[in-house]
Amino acid sequence: MKNVDQLDIRTVAGGVVLAVKVVPGASRDKIAGVLGSALKITTSAPPEKGKANAAVTRMLARALGIDRHAVKLVSGPTNPRKEFLLADLAANRVREILGRT
């Protein structure tokens, strides 16, 4: 993936916080790339009752090779712009993994 160096990834206690732009109700689930400073993720899950958030959590965990319990939504539960805590990861590691996708 291109432009991973532009991603907003902040180091915090216990891991990093990644900015994500979610597009629910899309035709398929995929990490679409970098949009501004956020990782753009599309999901076929609807934006209701946390279904899209759960789908994005699973996609991030799978893409980064971590347990889904290590991915936690920390802001924006009803907003397309969200922030996810990625436990026990460093910013450079996240960029490295996403750069290979």
C-alpha positions as CSV (number, residue, x, y, z in Angstrom):
1,M,0.0,0.0,0.0
2,K,1.2,3.5,-0.8
3,N,1.5,6.5,1.5
4,V,1.6,4.6,4.8
5,D,4.0,7.2,6.0
6,Q,1.1,9.7,6.0
7,L,-1.0,7.7,8.4
8,D,-1.9,9.3,11.7
9,I,-0.5,6.7,14.2
10,R,0.1,8.0,17.8
11,T,2.1,6.0,20.3
12,V,0.3,5.6,23.6
13,A,0.7,3.5,26.7
14,G,0.2,-0.1,25.7
15,G,0.4,0.4,21.9
16,V,-0.6,2.8,19.2
17,V,-3.8,4.6,18.1
18,L,-4.6,4.5,14.4
19,A,-6.9,6.9,12.6
20,V,-9.4,5.1,10.3
21,K,-12.1,6.3,7.8
22,V,-14.8,3.6,7.6
23,V,-17.2,3.3,4.7
24,P,-20.0,0.9,5.8
25,G,-22.4,-0.7,3.4
26,A,-19.8,-1.2,0.6
27,S,-19.8,-4.0,-1.8
28,R,-17.0,-5.8,0.0
29,D,-14.7,-5.8,2.9
30,K,-11.2,-4.4,2.2
31,I,-8.5,-2.0,3.3
32,A,-8.8,0.5,0.5
33,G,-5.7,2.6,1.2
34,V,-4.7,5.9,2.8
35,L,-7.1,8.8,2.7
36,G,-5.5,11.9,4.0
37,S,-4.0,10.8,7.3
38,A,-6.4,7.9,7.9
39,L,-6.5,4.3,6.8
40,K,-9.6,3.9,4.6
41,I,-11.5,0.6,5.2
42,T,-14.7,-0.4,3.4
43,T,-17.0,-3.0,4.8
44,S,-20.2,-4.6,3.6
45,A,-21.5,-4.5,7.2
46,P,-24.3,-2.0,7.8
47,P,-23.6,1.0,10.1
48,E,-26.0,-0.1,12.8
49,K,-25.7,-1.7,16.2
50,G,-21.9,-1.7,15.9
51,K,-21.8,-4.2,13.0
52,A,-19.5,-2.1,10.9
53,N,-17.2,-1.4,13.9
54,A,-17.0,-5.1,14.6
55,A,-16.2,-5.9,11.0
56,V,-13.4,-3.2,10.9
57,T,-12.0,-4.6,14.2
58,R,-11.8,-8.1,12.7
59,M,-10.2,-6.7,9.4
60,L,-7.5,-4.8,11.3
61,A,-6.7,-7.7,13.5
62,R,-6.4,-10.0,10.5
63,A,-4.3,-7.6,8.4
64,L,-1.9,-6.9,11.3
65,G,-1.7,-10.5,12.4
66,I,-2.9,-9.8,15.9
67,D,-5.7,-11.1,18.1
68,R,-9.0,-9.2,17.6
69,H,-9.0,-8.5,21.3
70,A,-5.9,-6.4,20.8
71,V,-7.9,-4.0,18.6
72,K,-10.1,-1.6,20.5
73,L,-12.3,1.2,19.2
74,V,-11.4,4.3,21.3
75,S,-13.2,7.1,19.6
76,G,-15.9,7.7,17.0
77,P,-18.3,4.8,17.5
78,T,-21.0,6.5,15.4
79,N,-18.7,8.6,13.2
80,P,-17.1,7.5,9.9
81,R,-13.7,8.8,11.3
82,K,-12.6,6.5,14.1
83,E,-9.6,5.7,16.2
84,F,-8.5,2.2,17.1
85,L,-6.0,1.2,19.8
86,L,-3.7,-1.5,18.5
87,A,-2.2,-3.1,21.7
88,D,1.4,-4.0,21.9
89,L,2.4,-2.7,18.4
90,A,4.8,0.1,17.5
91,A,3.9,2.7,14.8
92,N,6.8,1.6,12.6
93,R,5.6,-2.0,12.7
94,V,2.1,-1.0,11.7
95,R,3.4,1.0,8.8
96,E,5.7,-1.9,7.8
97,I,2.8,-4.4,7.8
98,L,0.4,-2.1,6.0
99,G,3.0,-1.2,3.5
100,R,3.1,-4.8,2.3
101,T,-0.7,-5.0,1.7
